[in-house]
């Protein structure tokens, strides 16, 4: 084998290492298996967007002009006009296909990993090896960060580099509690947290957090199935030509579902066996019942104690718990479950994860780091007259949008259950 090159052109291989870092870090997350890139084409200098089909995460990878912090994501709206009957004249009555655009906010995220001190003739080669050695730890670090950031996006409306205040170099977007929140208030009964189809307030969250929540059961899933189809109208995802909703549950929630004799008796063994081949479910504990696929999730499904949570910040702290969003929460009585349909999250990427180098002390000190410019955003729409208020930026500190403003979200929901 020829010796490894250490010439000045060898630094180009850092791009290869950056590509591997970006790929491995993302593919190790729960979300990667349900994500797809929107296709962007140019027609007469005008960008055209084609959404990825049957994906929970819509990704947009596009160049961003200097000074901008948003990308556009397009979603194709369904046809709604009535058809014509008999011999009615069809010409000229075609319904216009409409794309609804959503701003995907982005921000830079960085992490320094190691330092190399001391000048040597093979300094560049040492730096390259350090990048190789640092890669496994960086993959683990960024995978955990990506994973938690996407789960926080479902709950809080945007990923943490976007909701962080400007004093912490965030964009200062307001946290928006999910408009589709319900809790299992009695056996087989779902109750809306606050006003249906509207952002939740601190008072709404306090009422839910201090209520007695009931466990997952066959009656609960049957009622949830109806809500998803008729009240929330969430678009299901397809697998093996079968429609299903993906519901992420805590280990306790999975235990409850397995203990329900109605669920265990009705499980479709043939389809369940086929479902085990799904790349996102392999190696996970799962269960399929009444069109809902329950998958055990230990990070994104948070648990919290029944307590007097009276503020937005208090509820956020209760969800994060002592473990934070990177690690599983401490076992508690109140549990948060996540229902995912198609097009739940928009992920804007202006610069993929890559390595950086910082040289100091006349080249004697070299620090290896990593960075990306991107942002995850929950997909939902509000009326034009409240867009500026809901998506206001540049708040100095972490700020919450705690108003019951109507919002259309037909792609995800948060369901609270308990141990009763």
For each residue, the residues with C-beta under 8 A, 3 or more apart:
1:
2:
3:
4: 125
5: 9 10
6: 10 122 124 125 128
7: 10
8: 11 124
9: 5 12
10: 5 6 7 13 124 125 128
11: 8 14 124 128
12: 9 15 16
13: 10 16 17 128
14: 11 17 18 128 131 355
15: 12 18 19 354
16: 12 13 19 20
17: 13 14 20 21 128 131 132 135 355
18: 14 15 21 22 352 353 354 355
19: 15 16 22 23 352
20: 16 17 23 24 135
21: 17 18 24 25 135 138 139 142 353 354 355 370
22: 18 19 25 26 352 353 354 372
23: 19 20 26 27
24: 20 21 27 28 135 139 143
25: 21 22 28 29 138 139 142 143 146 353
26: 22 23 29 32 142 143 146 353
27: 23 24 32
28: 24 25 32 139 140 143
29: 25 26 32 143 146 147 150
30: 33 147 150 280 297 299 300
31: 34 35 56 57 146 147 150 345
32: 26 27 28 29 35
33: 30 278 279 280
34: 31 55 56 57 237 246 280 340
35: 31 32 52 55 56 57 58 59 347
36: 52 53 54 55 57 58 59
37: 52 59 60 61
38: 49 50 51 52 58 59 60 73 74
39: 49 50 52
40: 47 48 49 50 60 62
41: 47 48 50
42: 45 46 47 48
43: 46 48
44:
45: 42
46: 42 43
47: 40 41 42 72
48: 40 41 42 43
49: 38 39 40 60 72 73 74 99
50: 38 39 40 41 74
51: 38 58 74 75 76 343
52: 35 36 37 38 39 55 58 59
53: 36
54: 36 237 238 342
55: 34 35 36 52 58 237 342 343
56: 31 34 35 237 246 340 341 342 343 344 345 411
57: 31 34 35 36 150 344 345 346 347
58: 35 36 38 51 52 55 73 75 343 345 346 347 379
59: 35 36 37 38 52 346 347 348 349
60: 37 38 40 49 71 72 73 104 346 347 348 349
61: 37 349 352
62: 40 71 348 349 350
63: 350
64: 68 69 70 71 106 350 373
65: 68
66:
67:
68: 64 65
69: 64 105 106 107 171 393
70: 64 103 104 105 106 348
71: 60 62 64 103 104 106 348 349 350
72: 47 49 60 101 102 103 104
73: 38 49 58 60 101 102 103 104 346 348 377 379
74: 38 49 50 51 99 100 101 102
75: 51 58 99 100 101 102 343 379
76: 51 97 98 99
77: 97 98 99 100
78:
79: 95 97
80: 95
81: 95
82:
83:
84: 88 89 90 93
85: 88
86:
87:
88: 84 85
89: 84 92 93
90: 84 93
91:
92: 89
93: 84 89 90
94:
95: 79 80 81
96:
97: 76 77 79
98: 76 77
99: 49 74 75 76 77
100: 74 75 77 381
101: 72 73 74 75
102: 72 73 74 75 346 377 379 381
103: 70 71 72 73 377 391
104: 60 70 71 72 73 346 347 348 375 377
105: 69 70 158 162 171 173 348 375 377 393
106: 64 69 70 71 162 348 349 350 373 374 375
107: 69 161 162 169 170 171 373 374 375
108: 161 169 351 371 372 373
109: 145 161 371 372 373 374
110: 356 369 370 371
111: 138 141 142 369 370 371
112: 358 367 368 369
113: 134 137 138 368 369 370
114: 130 134 367 368
115: 365 366 367 368
116: 123 126 127 130 365 366 367 368
117: 364 365 366
118: 364
119: 123 363 364
120: 123 126
121:
122: 6 125 126
123: 116 119 120 126 127 363 366
124: 6 8 10 11 127 128
125: 4 6 10 122 128 129
126: 116 120 122 123 129 130
127: 116 123 124 130 131 357 366 368
128: 6 10 11 13 14 17 124 125 131 132
129: 125 126 132 133
130: 114 116 126 127 133 134 368
131: 14 17 127 128 134 135 355 368
132: 17 128 129 135
133: 129 130 136
134: 113 114 130 131 137 138 368
135: 17 20 21 24 131 132 138 139
136: 133 139 140
137: 113 134 140 141
138: 21 25 111 113 134 135 141 142 370
139: 21 24 25 28 135 136 142 143
140: 28 136 137 143 144
141: 111 137 138 144 145
142: 21 25 26 111 138 139 145 146 353 370
143: 24 25 26 28 29 139 140 146 147
144: 140 141 147 148 326
145: 109 141 142 148 149 326
146: 25 26 29 31 142 143 149 150
147: 29 30 31 143 144 150 151 299 300
148: 144 145 151 152 299 300 325 326
149: 145 146 152 153 159 160 161 376
150: 29 30 31 57 146 147 153 154 159 300 345 347 376
151: 147 148 154 155 299 300 325 338
152: 148 149 155 156 159 160 325
153: 149 150 156 157 158 159 345 376 377 378
154: 150 151 178 300 338 340 344 345 378 412 414
155: 151 152 177 178 302 319 336 414
156: 152 153 160 163 175 176 177 316
157: 153 163 173 174 175 176 177 178 377 378 380 401
158: 105 153 162 163 173 175 176 375 376 377 378
159: 149 150 152 153 162 163 375 376 377
160: 149 152 156 163 164 170
161: 107 108 109 149 164 170 171 375
162: 105 106 107 158 159 170 171 173 375 376 377
163: 156 157 158 159 160 170 171 172 173 174 175 398
164: 160 161 168 169 170 171 172 398
165: 168 170 172 395 396 397 398 399
166: 169 170 171 172 394 395 396
167: 396 397
168: 164 165
169: 107 108 164 166
170: 107 160 161 162 163 164 165 166 173
171: 69 105 107 161 162 163 164 166 375 393 394
172: 163 164 165 166 393 394 395 396 399
173: 105 157 158 162 163 170 391 392 393 395
174: 157 163 390 391 392 395 399 400 401
175: 156 157 158 163 312 316 398 399 400 401
176: 156 157 158 199 378 390 401 407
177: 155 156 157 181 199 200 201 204 205 312 400 401 402
178: 154 155 157 181 199 200 378 409 412 413 414
179: 197 198 199 200 380 406 407 408 409
180: 197 232 409 412 413 414
181: 177 178 192 193 194 200 204 208 413 414 415 416
182: 190 191 192 193 227 413 414 415 416
183: 190 191 193 208 211 213 415 416 417
184: 189 190 213 214 215 216 220 415 416 417 418
185: 189 190 191 211 212 213 214
186: 189 214
187: 214 217 219 220
188: 217 219 220 222 223
189: 184 185 186 223
190: 182 183 184 185 220 223 224 227 415
191: 182 183 185
192: 181 182 195 196
193: 181 182 183 200 204 205 207 208 416
194: 181 198 200 201 203 204 205 207 404
195: 192 198 204 404
196: 192 231
197: 179 180 406 407 408 409
198: 179 194 195 404 405 406 407
199: 176 177 178 179 390 401 402 403 404 405 407
200: 177 178 179 181 193 194 204 205 402 404
201: 177 194 204 205 402 403 404
202: 205 206 310 311 312 314 315 400 402
203: 194 206 207 310
204: 177 181 193 194 195 200 201 207 208 404
205: 177 193 194 200 201 202 208 209 309 312 315
206: 202 203 209 210 308 309 310 315
207: 193 194 203 204 210 211
208: 181 183 193 204 205 211 416
209: 205 206 304 306 307 308 309 315 318 334
210: 206 207 306 307 308 309
211: 183 185 207 208 306
212: 185 306 418 420
213: 183 184 185 306 333 334 335 416 417 418 419 420
214: 184 185 186 187 217 220 417 418 420
215: 184 220 253 256 417 418 419 420
216: 184 220 221 249 253 256 257 260 294 337 417
217: 187 188 214 220 221 256 257 260 262 263
218: 221 222 260 262 263 266 289 290
219: 187 188 222 223
220: 184 187 188 190 214 215 216 217 223 224 417
221: 216 217 218 224 225 257 263 289 290 292
222: 188 218 219 225 226 290
223: 188 189 190 219 220 226 227
224: 190 220 221 227 228 247 292 339 415
225: 221 222 228 229 245 290 291 292
226: 222 223 229 230 231
227: 182 190 223 224 230 231 232
228: 224 225 231 232 233 234 236 245 292 339 341 413
229: 225 226 232 233 234
230: 226 227 233
231: 196 226 227 228
232: 180 227 228 229 409 410 413
233: 228 229 230 410
234: 228 229 245 339 341 410 411 412 413
235: 341 342 343 410 411
236: 228 243 244 245 291 341 342
237: 34 54 55 56 243 244 245 246 340 341 342
238: 54 241 242 243 244
239: 242 244 275 278
240: 271 274 275
241: 238
242: 238 239 271
243: 236 237 238 291
244: 236 237 238 239 288 291 292 293
245: 225 228 234 236 237 291 292 293 339 340 341
246: 34 56 237 293 295 339 340 341
247: 224 292 293 294 295 337 338 339 340 415
248: 294 295 296 297 300 301 337 338 339 340
249: 216 253 254 257 294 295 296 297 301 335 337
250: 253 254 296 297 298 301 303 335 336 337
251: 254 255 285 296 298
252: 255 256 303 331 335 419
253: 215 216 249 250 256 257 294 296 301 335 337 417
254: 249 250 251 257 258 285 287 294 296
255: 251 252 258 259
256: 215 216 217 252 253 259 260 417 419
257: 216 217 221 249 253 254 260 263 287 289 294
258: 254 255 263 264 287
259: 255 256
260: 216 217 218 256 257 263 264
261: 264 265
262: 217 218 265 266
263: 217 218 221 257 258 260 266 267 287 289
264: 258 260 261 267
265: 261 262
266: 218 262 263 289 290
267: 263 264 272 287 288 289
268: 271 272 288
269: 272 273
270: 273 274
271: 240 242 268 274 275 288
272: 267 268 269 275 276 287 288
273: 269 270 276
274: 240 270 271 277
275: 239 240 271 272 278 281 286 288 293
276: 272 273 281 282 286
277: 274 282
278: 33 239 275 281 282
279: 33 282
280: 30 33 34 284 295
281: 275 276 278 284 286 293 295
282: 276 277 278 279
283:
284: 280 281 295 296
285: 251 254 295 296
286: 275 276 281 293 294 295 296
287: 254 257 258 263 267 272 293 294
288: 244 267 268 271 272 275 292 293 294
289: 218 221 257 263 266 267 292 294
290: 218 221 222 225 266
291: 225 236 243 244 245
292: 221 224 225 228 244 245 247 288 289 339
293: 244 245 246 247 275 281 286 287 288
294: 216 247 248 249 253 254 257 286 287 288 289
295: 246 247 248 249 280 281 284 285 286
296: 248 249 250 251 253 254 284 285 286
297: 30 248 249 250 300 301 338
298: 250 251 301 328
299: 30 147 148 151 325 326 327 328
300: 30 147 148 150 151 154 248 297 338
301: 248 249 250 253 297 298 335 336 337 338
302: 155 319 320 321 329 335 336
303: 250 252 321 329 330 331 332 333 334 335 336
304: 209 307 309 318 319 321 329 332 334 336
305: 318 332 333 334
306: 209 210 211 212 213 333 334
307: 209 210 304 318
308: 206 209 210
309: 205 206 209 210 304 314 315 318
310: 202 203 206 314
311: 202 314 315
312: 175 177 202 205 315 316 400 402
313: 316 317 398 400
314: 202 309 310 311 317 318
315: 202 205 206 209 309 311 312 318 319
316: 156 175 312 313 319 320 400
317: 313 314 320 321
318: 209 304 305 307 309 314 315 321
319: 155 302 304 315 316 329 336
320: 302 316 317 323 324 325
321: 302 303 304 317 318 324 329 330 332
322: 330
323: 320 326 327 328 329 330
324: 320 321 327
325: 148 151 152 299 320
326: 144 145 148 299 323
327: 299 323 324
328: 298 299 323
329: 302 303 304 319 321 323 332
330: 303 321 322 323
331: 252 303
332: 303 304 305 321 329 335
333: 213 303 305 306 418 419
334: 209 213 303 304 305 306 416 418
335: 213 249 250 252 253 301 302 303 332 416 417 418 419
336: 155 250 301 302 303 304 319 414 415 416
337: 216 247 248 249 250 253 301 414 415 416 417
338: 151 154 247 248 297 300 301 412 413 414 415
339: 224 228 234 245 246 247 248 292 412 413 414 415
340: 34 56 154 237 245 246 247 248 344 411 412
341: 56 228 234 235 236 237 245 246 344 410 411 412
342: 54 55 56 235 236 237 411
343: 51 55 56 58 75 235 346 379 411
344: 56 57 154 340 341 378 379 411 412
345: 31 56 57 58 150 153 154 376 377 378 379 412
346: 57 58 59 60 73 102 104 343 376 377 378 379
347: 35 57 58 59 60 104 150 374 375 376 377
348: 59 60 62 70 71 73 104 105 106 374 375 376 377
349: 59 60 61 62 71 106 352 372 373 374
350: 62 63 64 71 106 373 374
351: 108 354 371 372 373 374
352: 18 19 22 61 349 372 374
353: 18 21 22 25 26 142 370 371 372
354: 15 18 21 22 351 370 371 372
355: 14 17 18 21 131 368 369 370
356: 110 368 369 370 371
357: 127 366 367 368 369
358: 112 366 367 369
359: 363 365 366
360: 364 365 366 367
361: 364 365
362:
363: 119 123 359 366
364: 117 118 119 360 361
365: 115 116 117 359 360 361
366: 115 116 117 123 127 357 358 359 360 363
367: 112 114 115 116 357 358 360
368: 112 113 114 115 116 127 130 131 134 355 356 357
369: 110 111 112 113 355 356 357 358
370: 21 110 111 113 138 142 353 354 355 356
371: 108 109 110 111 351 353 354 356
372: 22 108 109 349 351 352 353 354
373: 64 106 107 108 109 349 350 351
374: 106 107 109 347 348 349 350 351 352
375: 104 105 106 107 158 159 161 162 171 347 348
376: 149 150 153 158 159 162 345 346 347 348
377: 73 102 103 104 105 153 157 158 159 162 345 346 347 348
378: 153 154 157 158 176 178 344 345 346 409 412
379: 58 73 75 102 343 344 345 346 409 411 412
380: 157 179 407 408 409 411
381: 100 102 407 408 409
382: 386 387 390 405 406 407 408
383: 386 387 406
384: 387
385:
386: 382 383 389 390 405
387: 382 383 384 390 391
388: 391 392
389: 386 392 401 405
390: 174 176 199 382 386 387 401 405 407
391: 103 173 174 387 388
392: 173 174 388 389 395
393: 69 105 171 172 173
394: 166 171 172
395: 165 166 172 173 174 392 398 399
396: 165 166 167 172
397: 165 167
398: 163 164 165 175 313 395
399: 165 172 174 175 395
400: 174 175 177 202 312 313 316
401: 157 174 175 176 177 199 389 390 405
402: 177 199 200 201 202 312
403: 199 201
404: 194 195 198 199 200 201 204
405: 198 199 382 386 389 390 401
406: 179 197 198 382 383
407: 176 179 197 198 199 380 381 382 390
408: 179 197 380 381 382
409: 178 179 180 197 232 378 379 380 381 412 413
410: 232 233 234 235 341
411: 56 234 235 340 341 342 343 344 379 380
412: 154 178 180 234 338 339 340 341 344 345 378 379 409
413: 178 180 181 182 228 232 234 338 339 409
414: 154 155 178 180 181 182 336 337 338 339
415: 181 182 183 184 190 224 247 336 337 338 339
416: 181 182 183 184 193 208 213 334 335 336 337
417: 183 184 213 214 215 216 220 253 256 335 337
418: 184 212 213 214 215 333 334 335
419: 213 215 252 256 333 335
420: 212 213 214 215
